[in-house]
Amino acid sequence: MSAAMKKFFQLSVILLSLAIPAMAGTGFPAINLKHVPSEKKVTLSIDGLKENTTIILQDDNGYTLMKEETEGQASFAKLLNLDNLPAGNYYLRIQTSLKEVVQPIVLTEKEAIVNPSRQREFFAPVIRANGGYLDISLFNGRLSDVEVTILDQDDNVAFTETLQNVVIVQKRYNLNQLRWGTYTIQVRTPEKLYQQQFNVR
């Protein structure tokens, strides 16, 4: 893509100082995760659910050991019995459409250890295509590069750029130079790849 076309395609870049951090701190379910002393068990409770939430337990190699959906419940509680698992590092992932919480669990021969200070949160970008524009809002959570790529229906790159050293991003792209069809936008952070399809008409 030429520099002139890229300049035309990219309408504006705005870094927000208040709106996205405010969104990031509210409206998400309350998660309570505790280990049972001297046992290889962990209690999980989630309150304030407003959408289906996915709970995944993975080992250190990323292999899924458990996957469960809340399926419209307002609250969720479960005792995770890890007696049959070998000692090692595990990860409990709680995923909504806008946020993922990852809690490491260290399993010894005698107990499961949960350290809340090692919990990490990842926020999915909010992507909207409307009126010839594509808007992206992202709370990245830490200073890092974010790559935005738009692919056509044949997986050819229609546009790509790397936003360097950003924490909060809000961008608007002008889609008027694209042909009609179905496209995929990819937003890549150091930890995750998010993608979503949109139509240009």
Secondary structure as the mmCIF struct_conf table of DSSP 4:
data_model
#
loop_
_struct_conf.conf_type_id
_struct_conf.id
_struct_conf.beg_label_comp_id
_struct_conf.beg_label_asym_id
_struct_conf.beg_label_seq_id
_struct_conf.end_label_comp_id
_struct_conf.end_label_asym_id
_struct_conf.end_label_seq_id
HELX_RH_AL_P HELX_RH_AL_P1 ALA A 3 PHE A 9
STRN STRN1 GLN A 10 ILE A 14
BEND BEND1 SER A 17 LEU A 18
HELX_RH_AL_P HELX_RH_AL_P2 ALA A 19 GLY A 25
BEND BEND2 THR A 26 PHE A 28
STRN STRN2 ALA A 30 HIS A 35
HELX_LH_PP_P HELX_LH_PP_P1 VAL A 36 VAL A 36
TURN_TY1_P TURN_TY1_P1 PRO A 37 SER A 38
BEND BEND3 GLU A 39 LYS A 40
STRN STRN3 LYS A 41 ASP A 47
BEND BEND4 GLU A 51 GLU A 51
STRN STRN4 THR A 54 ASP A 59
TURN_TY1_P TURN_TY1_P2 ASP A 60 ASN A 61
STRN STRN5 THR A 64 GLU A 69
TURN_TY1_P TURN_TY1_P3 GLU A 71 GLY A 72
BEND BEND5 ALA A 74 ALA A 74
STRN STRN6 SER A 75 ASN A 81
TURN_TY1_P TURN_TY1_P4 ASP A 83 ASN A 84
BEND BEND6 LEU A 85 LEU A 85
HELX_LH_PP_P HELX_LH_PP_P2 PRO A 86 PRO A 86
BEND BEND7 ALA A 87 ALA A 87
STRN STRN7 GLY A 88 GLN A 95
BEND BEND8 SER A 97 LEU A 98
STRN STRN8 LYS A 99 LEU A 107
BEND BEND9 GLU A 109 LYS A 110
STRN STRN9 ALA A 112 VAL A 114
HELX_RH_3T_P HELX_RH_3T_P1 PRO A 116 ARG A 118
STRN STRN10 ARG A 120 PHE A 123
HELX_LH_PP_P HELX_LH_PP_P3 ALA A 124 PRO A 125
STRN STRN11 VAL A 126 ASN A 130
TURN_TY1_P TURN_TY1_P5 GLY A 131 GLY A 132
STRN STRN12 TYR A 133 LEU A 151
TURN_TY1_P TURN_TY1_P6 GLN A 153 ASP A 154
BEND BEND10 ASP A 155 ASP A 155
STRN STRN13 VAL A 157 ASN A 174
TURN_TY1_P TURN_TY1_P7 ASN A 176 GLN A 177
BEND BEND11 LEU A 178 LEU A 178
HELX_LH_PP_P HELX_LH_PP_P4 ARG A 179 ARG A 179
BEND BEND12 TRP A 180 TRP A 180
STRN STRN14 GLY A 181 ARG A 188
BEND BEND13 PRO A 190 GLU A 191
STRN STRN15 LEU A 193 VAL A 200
#
